[in-house]
Amino acid sequence: MVFSATVLRVMIASPSDVPDARDAVEKAIHSWNDANARNRGVVLVPWRWETASVPVQGGHPQELINAQGVDDSDVVFALFGGRLGSPTPSAVSGTAEEVDRAQEQGKPVHMLFSTAPLPNDVDIDQLQALRDFRKLMQEKGILGEFSNTEELTVLVWRTLEHDLTGLELSSAPAQTDRKGVDLLVQPRQEREVSGIQQNGTPKYTTRRWAEVTNRGGADAEQVTFETIPEGAAMHLVAPQAPVTIQSGGSRRIPYTLLLQSRGDEKLRVHWIDDEGERYRDFDLE
């Protein structure tokens, strides 16, 4: 269905050794669009040089990537594993040059570093160059880390929400032609530092919540939440009294999983609309 939206380009930059991470970021952008584009009036378009650049002549390849990718992008994700990348005429690597150019233009730039184990054949010189670059970048701001693609997906979603708030686009009016109540429930999680272990390394906990969004054109009234089946190993931190989720609105419902969780727990949402009392079950795991 047709709807009006602000379109933002998100550039995915990296050396050649993190293809899975590049794929994960692109997938996260598409999943954000699926969940939010219509309601938020924002569409995010991923840009990767290997799939979106246009083959032209007339300059160094990095200059052409800068012109086609960096200059026309609104947000930049720079991903690193164990390599910094090949040098260019103007910088220590192509990705480093893209980061510098985007920062000079005042664009949001997010540098995310993998903490996954490195391969046995890692290039020691490249690794040291990356460490030097990371130290330099750490002096200029906050860097992100991820150990797997699941953590990266959560980090990308959180980062995009931060950027949209800063760009004052997250409050774009919802535009929908769907009649009635149309609920979408998506599980979210975020890893947080909860303390320090005896060996001095951070101790993490996982915060989980369900993002309940009403994509329909009518308000969902008298909304309540419960877990099924009976005795499910999931604890909801839900409102005690019924709530209203307006058209285009959303609500976070925190939850925790107990140790004996079997992975088949569901969230049952009850509501009232023009058709009367209704409910629907959603998977959370």
Residue pairs with C-beta under 8 A, 6 or more apart in sequence:
1 38
1 177
3 37
3 38
3 41
3 175
3 176
3 177
4 41
4 175
5 37
5 38
5 41
5 42
5 43
5 175
6 41
6 42
6 43
6 169
6 172
7 42
7 43
7 44
7 45
8 42
8 43
8 44
8 45
8 74
8 75
8 167
8 169
9 44
9 45
9 46
9 47
9 72
9 73
9 74
9 75
10 29
10 44
10 45
10 46
10 47
10 73
10 74
10 75
10 76
10 77
10 160
11 46
11 47
11 48
11 69
11 70
11 73
11 75
11 76
11 77
11 98
11 102
12 22
12 25
12 26
12 46
12 47
12 48
12 77
12 79
13 69
13 76
13 77
13 78
13 79
13 95
13 98
13 99
14 21
14 22
14 78
14 79
14 80
14 81
14 85
14 95
15 80
15 81
15 83
15 84
15 85
15 93
15 94
15 95
16 83
16 85
17 81
17 82
17 83
18 79
18 80
18 81
18 114
20 149
21 79
21 81
21 112
21 114
21 146
21 149
21 152
22 48
22 79
23 149
24 149
24 152
24 153
24 156
25 46
25 77
25 79
25 152
25 156
26 46
26 48
27 153
28 152
28 153
28 156
28 157
29 44
29 45
29 46
29 156
29 160
30 46
31 153
32 44
32 156
32 157
32 160
33 43
33 44
35 184
35 186
35 211
35 213
36 42
36 213
37 43
37 44
38 174
38 175
38 176
38 215
39 174
39 175
39 176
39 213
39 215
39 248
39 250
40 164
40 169
40 170
40 172
40 174
41 169
41 172
41 173
41 174
41 175
42 164
42 169
42 170
42 172
44 160
47 69
47 72
47 73
49 65
49 68
49 69
52 68
52 69
53 64
53 65
53 68
53 69
54 68
56 64
58 64
59 67
60 88
60 89
62 88
62 89
62 90
62 94
62 97
65 94
65 98
66 97
66 98
66 101
69 98
70 76
70 98
70 101
70 102
70 105
70 107
71 101
71 105
73 102
73 107
74 107
74 108
74 167
75 107
75 108
75 110
75 160
75 163
76 98
76 99
76 102
76 107
76 108
76 109
76 110
77 110
77 112
77 156
77 159
78 95
78 98
78 99
78 109
78 110
78 111
78 112
79 112
79 113
79 114
80 95
80 111
80 112
80 113
80 114
80 130
80 134
81 113
81 114
81 116
81 118
82 114
82 118
82 119
82 122
82 123
82 126
82 127
82 130
83 123
83 126
83 127
83 130
84 92
84 93
84 95
84 96
84 126
84 129
84 130
84 133
85 93
85 94
85 95
85 96
85 126
86 93
86 94
87 93
88 94
88 97
90 97
91 97
91 100
92 129
92 133
93 129
93 133
96 133
99 109
99 111
99 137
102 109
103 109
108 163
108 166
110 144
110 159
111 137
111 143
111 144
112 143
112 144
112 145
112 146
112 152
112 155
113 134
113 143
113 144
113 145
113 146
114 145
114 146
114 147
115 145
115 146
115 147
116 147
116 148
118 127
134 143
137 143
144 155
144 159
146 152
146 155
151 191
154 188
154 189
154 190
154 191
157 188
158 190
161 170
164 170
173 248
174 247
174 248
174 249
176 215
176 216
176 217
176 247
176 248
177 217
178 215
178 216
178 217
179 216
179 217
179 218
180 216
180 217
180 218
180 273
180 274
180 275
181 214
181 216
181 218
181 219
181 220
181 271
181 273
181 278
182 214
182 215
182 216
183 212
183 213
183 214
183 215
183 216
183 220
183 245
183 269
183 271
183 280
183 282
184 212
184 213
184 214
184 215
185 210
185 211
185 212
185 213
185 267
185 269
185 282
185 284
186 210
186 211
186 213
187 208
187 209
187 210
187 211
187 283
187 284
187 285
188 208
188 209
188 210
188 211
188 252
189 206
189 207
189 208
189 209
190 206
190 207
191 204
191 205
191 206
191 207
192 204
192 205
192 206
192 207
193 202
193 203
193 204
194 203
194 204
194 205
195 202
195 203
196 202
196 203
197 203
207 254
208 254
208 255
208 256
208 257
209 252
209 253
209 254
209 255
210 252
210 253
210 255
210 267
210 282
210 284
211 250
211 251
211 252
212 223
212 225
212 245
212 250
212 251
212 252
212 253
212 269
213 245
213 249
213 250
214 220
214 245
214 246
214 247
214 248
214 249
214 250
215 248
216 247
217 247
218 247
218 273
218 274
219 244
219 245
219 246
219 247
219 273
220 244
220 245
220 246
220 271
220 272
220 273
221 242
221 244
221 271
221 272
221 273
222 242
222 244
222 270
222 271
222 272
223 242
223 243
223 244
223 245
223 251
223 269
223 270
223 271
224 238
224 239
224 242
224 243
224 269
224 270
224 271
225 236
225 238
225 239
225 253
225 267
225 268
225 269
225 270
226 236
226 238
226 267
226 268
226 270
227 234
227 235
227 236
227 255
227 265
227 266
227 267
227 268
228 265
228 266
228 268
228 281
229 264
229 265
229 266
232 265
232 266
233 257
233 258
233 259
233 260
233 261
233 262
233 265
234 255
234 256
234 257
234 258
234 261
234 265
234 284
235 255
235 256
235 258
236 253
236 254
236 255
236 267
237 253
237 254
237 255
237 256
238 253
243 251
245 251
245 271
253 267
255 267
255 284
257 265
257 285
261 285
263 285
264 285
265 284
265 285
266 281
266 282
266 283
266 284
267 281
267 282
267 284
268 279
268 280
268 281
268 282
269 279
269 280
269 281
269 282
270 277
270 278
270 279
271 277
271 278
271 279
272 278
